[in-house]
Structures are given as C-alpha cells and as structure tokens.
Amino acid sequence: MAAAAVAAVAAGVFVMGGDEKGGGGAERADVLPTVYTPSMADRDTARLGRRSVDPRPLTEGEVFTPALKTVSYRSLVLTLADSDVSADCKAVTWGERFQADLDQHGCNQIVRGSYVSRDKRHVGQFAAVNLADQAGAEQVVRDLNPAAEAGFVRPLPAPGMGPFGRGFSAAYAQAYGHYVVVAWVQRAGGAQPASLNEMIDVSLAVEKPGDFVWGRLQLLPDAGRTN
C-alpha cells in the first residue's frame, strides 16, 4: 500500500469527503476521513483471491506481532495503544449499505488497532477486513470512499486520547486478495496538517501490520511457484 499511496499523492488522486468539523459536542461514531486514497488488488496477491485457500482466522498476535507494537517511518514513532479482533463485522462498522455489502461478501473478521505517536501529536487507526473473495474486497474499498456515503469502520479508541476522526483525517485502503487493509491517520485533535505528505508519512508507519498478507502468501501450498 505504501507505493500506491505515494503514487496517489504525486498524481493528486484523492477523494475528498468526511466530516471536517472539530470543536465540542458529543463524539460521533459515524465519522469519515476527509481524504481517501483507494487501491485495488494487483497480481502480486492474486493467489489470495479466495478465502477458501486461506481459511485460517486472523489473530491479534499474527497481525500485531511484538515487532509491530511500535511502528515507525522516518522520525515518526507510534505505539499500539489498543487492538481487537471482532467476528461481528456489523458491531465495529456503521452504515447500512456498507454493512449489507460486508454481509453479502462474507466478512467474518475485522481486526483493528489504534496507534499513538511518541510525542502524542499523531494518531492512527489500522484495520484489516477479512472477506470471502477479492471481488468482495474491492467492493469494500469502493464502499469506504466517503463520496459513496456507504459507511466506514468505527475507530478503536486510544486510551488517554480524544475522539478519533473529528477534524481533518486521511485514509488509505488497499485490497490484497480477499483482505482489505486500511490505514487512517490524523493529527491528534484533528488539526489540518501542513501538507498531505505529513499524513502519508504517518500512514506508512500505521499500515505496517498489513505485512501479515505476505506471510499468508508464503504459507499457501504453491507459495514457491513462479509464473
């Protein structure tokens, strides 16, 4: 996803949406990112296109390995504040249409993690969605587009930090076979960053638990096959 995100920045390919309001009031559970960059699956993960070839459930230990309790990129260092795995995809998402598509495409797990930077200036959300096949994963990537107004994954609160998603935030979603990996980031409190490159840098750290996908590929029976 890192390469896709950087390419999107260079090309200016961003979808604007979401709730940019900050300030007081009750926390909204149905927040959307302000900026969204989608990437569909490519041939590198085509062999993960069906969950039937990769049926083992994801676990927190697999996704958030000890090495990924702390993630970094350049000078940014973020620590995992909380994580969970839900087998009830509806319980950790919002949006009638989004939830209907999750059900239709066989969502059976959503893994979430919240990250906080060492200096408390940046916060991030990691999510991995487990679908039945690649077609479902690509539909979820489309649904997550704020312009679709279909819904989104609910942020996982980070203890000691304010509500995530208020103000300016940026999300980057990538389909990897039957999985969707999302990195959703913002300045703590939702202030607008100096540039989108700042959000890209944070996302490149927060997305690192998505490396579980490559481990899954290596475990497939024909992992050593070359095309």
C-alpha positions in Angstrom: 0.0 0.0 0.0 2.9 2.4 0.6 3.8 2.6 -3.1 0.2 3.2 -4.1 -0.3 5.9 -1.5 2.9 7.8 -2.6 1.9 7.5 -6.3 -1.6 8.8 -5.5 0.0 11.9 -3.8 2.2 12.6 -6.8 -0.8 12.3 -9.1 -3.1 14.3 -6.9 -5.6 11.4 -6.9 -7.6 12.0 -3.7 -11.2 11.7 -2.9 -12.4 14.4 -0.5 -15.2 13.8 1.9 -15.9 13.2 5.6 -16.8 15.4 8.5 -14.3 18.2 8.9 -16.0 19.8 11.9 -14.0 20.0 15.1 -14.7 21.5 18.4 -17.2 20.4 21.1 -20.2 18.2 21.2 -20.8 14.5 21.6 -18.4 12.1 19.9 -19.7 10.9 16.5 -19.5 7.2 15.9 -20.0 7.6 12.2 -17.0 9.7 11.3 -15.5 9.6 7.8 -12.0 10.6 6.6 -11.5 13.9 4.9 -9.2 12.4 2.3 -9.3 8.9 0.9 -7.0 7.0 -1.4 -8.2 3.6 -2.7 -6.1 0.9 -4.3 -7.4 -2.3 -5.8 -5.8 -5.7 -5.7 -2.9 -6.5 -8.1 -1.4 -9.7 -9.4 1.1 -10.0 -6.5 -1.7 -11.1 -4.2 -4.0 -12.8 -6.8 -3.4 -16.2 -5.2 -5.1 -14.9 -2.0 -8.2 -14.1 -4.1 -10.4 -16.6 -2.2 -10.6 -17.3 1.5 -11.2 -20.9 0.7 -7.4 -21.2 0.0 -6.6 -19.2 3.1 -9.2 -20.2 5.7 -7.3 -19.8 9.0 -8.7 -16.9 11.0 -6.6 -13.8 11.7 -5.4 -13.3 15.3 -4.1 -10.2 17.1 -0.8 -12.0 17.6 -0.4 -12.6 13.9 -1.3 -9.0 12.8 0.2 -7.1 15.8 3.4 -9.0 16.3 5.7 -7.9 19.1 7.8 -6.1 16.5 4.7 -4.1 15.4 3.7 -2.9 18.9 5.9 0.1 17.9 5.9 1.2 14.3 8.0 4.0 12.7 8.7 5.9 9.5 11.4 8.5 9.2 11.3 10.4 12.5 7.8 9.2 13.4 7.4 6.6 16.1 3.9 5.3 17.1 2.9 2.8 19.7 0.0 0.4 19.7 -2.5 1.7 22.3 -5.2 -0.9 21.9 -6.3 -3.7 19.5 -9.1 -6.2 18.9 -10.4 -8.8 16.6 -14.2 -8.9 16.0 -16.0 -11.7 14.3 -19.1 -9.5 14.2 -18.4 -7.1 11.3 -21.5 -5.2 11.9 -20.6 -4.4 15.5 -17.5 -2.5 14.6 -18.8 -0.6 11.5 -21.5 1.8 10.6 -23.6 2.4 7.5 -26.5 0.3 6.3 -25.1 -0.1 2.8 -21.6 -0.8 3.9 -22.8 -3.4 6.5 -25.0 -5.0 3.8 -22.0 -5.4 1.5 -19.9 -6.8 4.3 -22.5 -9.4 4.9 -23.1 -10.2 1.2 -19.3 -10.6 0.7 -18.8 -12.9 3.7 -17.0 -10.6 6.1 -16.1 -12.8 9.1 -13.5 -10.7 10.9 -12.3 -7.1 11.3 -9.0 -6.6 13.1 -8.4 -3.1 14.5 -5.6 -1.3 16.2 -5.1 2.2 17.4 -1.7 3.9 17.4 -0.4 7.0 19.1 2.8 8.8 18.3 5.5 9.0 20.9 5.1 12.8 21.1 1.2 12.5 21.1 1.0 14.7 18.0 -0.4 12.0 15.7 -2.9 9.2 16.0 -3.7 6.3 13.6 -6.1 3.5 13.0 -5.2 0.2 11.4 -7.9 -2.1 10.2 -7.9 -5.4 8.3 -11.2 -6.8 6.8 -11.4 -10.5 6.0 -13.8 -11.1 3.1 -14.8 -14.2 1.1 -13.0 -13.2 -2.1 -11.2 -10.5 -4.0 -14.4 -9.2 -5.6 -15.8 -8.5 -2.1 -12.6 -6.8 -1.0 -12.7 -4.5 -4.0 -16.3 -3.6 -3.3 -15.4 -2.8 0.3 -12.6 -0.5 -1.0 -15.3 1.3 -3.1 -17.7 1.5 -0.1 -15.1 3.1 2.1 -14.9 6.1 -0.3 -16.5 8.9 1.7 -18.2 10.1 -1.5 -20.2 6.8 -1.6 -21.7 7.6 1.8 -21.9 3.9 2.5 -20.3 3.8 5.9 -16.9 3.0 7.5 -15.1 1.1 10.1 -15.5 2.5 13.6 -12.4 3.9 15.2 -10.9 2.0 18.1 -10.4 4.4 21.0 -6.9 5.0 22.2 -6.8 5.3 26.0 -6.0 8.8 27.1 -6.5 10.4 23.7 -9.5 12.3 22.4 -12.1 11.0 19.9 -10.6 9.9 16.6 -11.9 11.2 13.3 -13.0 14.7 14.2 -11.5 17.4 12.0 -9.0 16.5 9.2 -8.0 12.9 8.6 -6.8 10.8 5.8 -7.4 7.1 5.0 -5.6 4.8 2.6 -7.3 1.5 1.7 -5.7 -1.4 -0.3 -7.3 -4.7 -1.4 -4.9 -7.6 -1.0 -6.6 -10.7 -2.4 -9.6 -11.3 -0.1 -8.4 -8.8 2.5 -8.7 -5.0 2.8 -6.1 -3.1 4.8 -6.8 0.4 5.9 -4.5 3.0 7.5 -6.5 6.0 8.7 -4.5 8.9 10.3 -4.7 12.4 11.6 -3.1 15.0 13.9 -4.3 14.5 17.4 -7.3 16.7 17.8 -7.9 16.9 14.0 -6.0 20.0 13.0 -5.3 20.3 9.3 -1.7 19.2 8.5 0.8 21.4 6.8 0.7 19.1 3.8 -0.7 15.7 2.8 2.8 14.4 2.8 2.6 14.6 6.6 -0.4 12.2 6.6 1.3 9.9 4.1 4.3 9.6 6.4 2.1 8.7 9.4 0.2 6.2 7.2 3.4 4.5 6.1 4.0 3.6 9.8 0.5 2.7 10.7 0.0 0.4 7.7 2.9 -1.9 8.7 0.8 -4.6 10.4 -0.6 -5.2 6.9 2.5 -7.2 6.3 0.6 -10.3 7.6 -0.6 -10.6 4.0 2.8 -11.5 2.7 3.1 -14.1 5.4 -0.2 -15.6 4.3 1.1 -15.8 0.7 4.2 -17.7 1.8 2.0 -20.2 3.6 -0.1 -21.1 0.5 0.7 -24.6 -0.8 2.1 -23.3 -4.1 4.0 -20.3 -2.5 7.2 -21.3 -4.2 5.6 -21.4 -7.7 6.8 -18.9 -10.3 4.6 -17.7 -13.1 
